[in-house]
Amino acid sequence: MEHVIDATNQPLGRLASHIAVVLQGKNSPKYNPRLPGTERVVVTHVSKILVTGNKYTQKTYYKHTGYMGHLKEKTYKQVFEENPDRVLRDAVYNMLPKNRLRNGRLQRLTIKL
């Protein structure tokens, strides 16, 4: 089954947690934690997502290249201007359980700007 979610004026965290629940299949009466689930999620209008407070300028994303001293950091504003869907994908990725099923569940997430 496919769920279509409109991200217009929705807070990032609440939207990501709702998507994570659907991807796990917890909204279905057939929920089994050992199965990956069959629900697909399509998110539209990600460029109109809402963040509260000062997160737009103060929230920081970190990435390490693997070389000593090469810790890259970018603000939410920089990441959002480069690739708006990365913000939502990272939030959902971190809200899913840290196990073997996580990458498969994340592949069932489609993000449209």
C-alpha positions in Angstrom: 0.0 0.0 0.0 1.2 3.5 -0.7 0.8 6.5 1.6 1.1 10.0 0.1 2.0 12.7 2.6 2.1 16.4 1.9 4.9 18.1 3.8 3.7 21.6 3.4 4.0 23.6 6.7 4.6 20.4 8.7 7.4 20.3 11.4 10.4 18.2 10.4 10.5 16.0 13.5 6.8 15.2 13.6 6.7 14.4 9.9 9.8 12.2 10.2 8.4 10.2 13.2 5.1 9.7 11.4 6.9 8.4 8.3 9.1 6.1 10.4 6.0 4.5 12.0 4.4 3.9 8.6 7.6 2.4 7.1 7.9 0.0 10.1 4.3 -1.1 9.5 3.2 -0.2 13.0 0.1 1.4 11.7 -1.1 -2.0 10.4 -2.9 -4.6 12.4 -0.6 -7.2 10.9 2.5 -5.6 12.5 5.4 -8.0 13.2 8.7 -6.5 14.3 10.7 -9.2 12.5 9.2 -8.4 9.1 10.3 -5.4 7.0 6.7 -4.4 6.2 5.2 -3.5 2.8 4.1 0.1 3.2 5.5 2.6 0.7 5.6 6.3 1.6 5.7 9.2 -1.0 6.3 12.6 0.5 5.6 15.7 -1.7 6.5 19.4 -1.3 9.5 18.8 0.9 10.9 22.2 0.0 8.0 23.7 2.0 8.9 21.8 5.2 8.8 23.8 8.5 11.5 24.0 11.2 10.9 25.8 14.5 13.1 28.1 16.6 16.6 28.9 15.4 17.3 25.5 13.8 17.4 27.0 10.4 20.7 28.7 11.2 22.0 26.8 14.2 21.3 23.1 13.6 24.5 21.4 12.3 25.0 18.3 10.2 28.3 16.5 10.5 30.1 14.2 8.1 33.5 12.6 8.5 35.5 11.7 5.4 37.6 9.0 7.2 40.8 11.1 7.2 42.2 12.6 10.4 40.9 16.2 10.8 38.4 16.0 8.0 35.2 16.5 9.9 32.9 18.4 7.7 30.0 20.4 9.2 27.2 22.3 7.5 24.2 24.2 8.9 20.6 23.2 8.2 20.4 26.2 5.8 23.3 25.1 3.7 22.1 21.4 3.5 18.5 22.5 2.7 19.6 24.8 -0.1 21.8 22.1 -1.7 19.4 19.1 -1.3 16.1 19.6 0.6 15.3 15.9 0.6 18.5 15.0 2.5 17.2 16.8 5.5 14.0 14.6 5.7 15.8 11.4 4.7 18.4 11.8 7.5 15.7 12.5 10.0 13.7 9.4 9.1 16.9 7.3 8.9 17.8 8.2 12.5 14.3 7.5 13.7 14.2 4.0 12.3 15.5 1.1 14.5 19.2 0.5 14.1 19.1 -3.1 12.7 19.4 -5.0 9.4 15.9 -3.9 8.2 16.7 -0.2 8.3 18.1 0.3 4.8 15.4 -1.8 3.2 12.7 0.3 4.9 14.4 3.5 3.8 14.3 2.3 0.2 10.5 2.4 0.3 10.6 6.1 1.0 10.2 8.3 -2.1 10.7 12.1 -1.7 9.4 14.6 -4.3 10.3 18.2 -4.1 
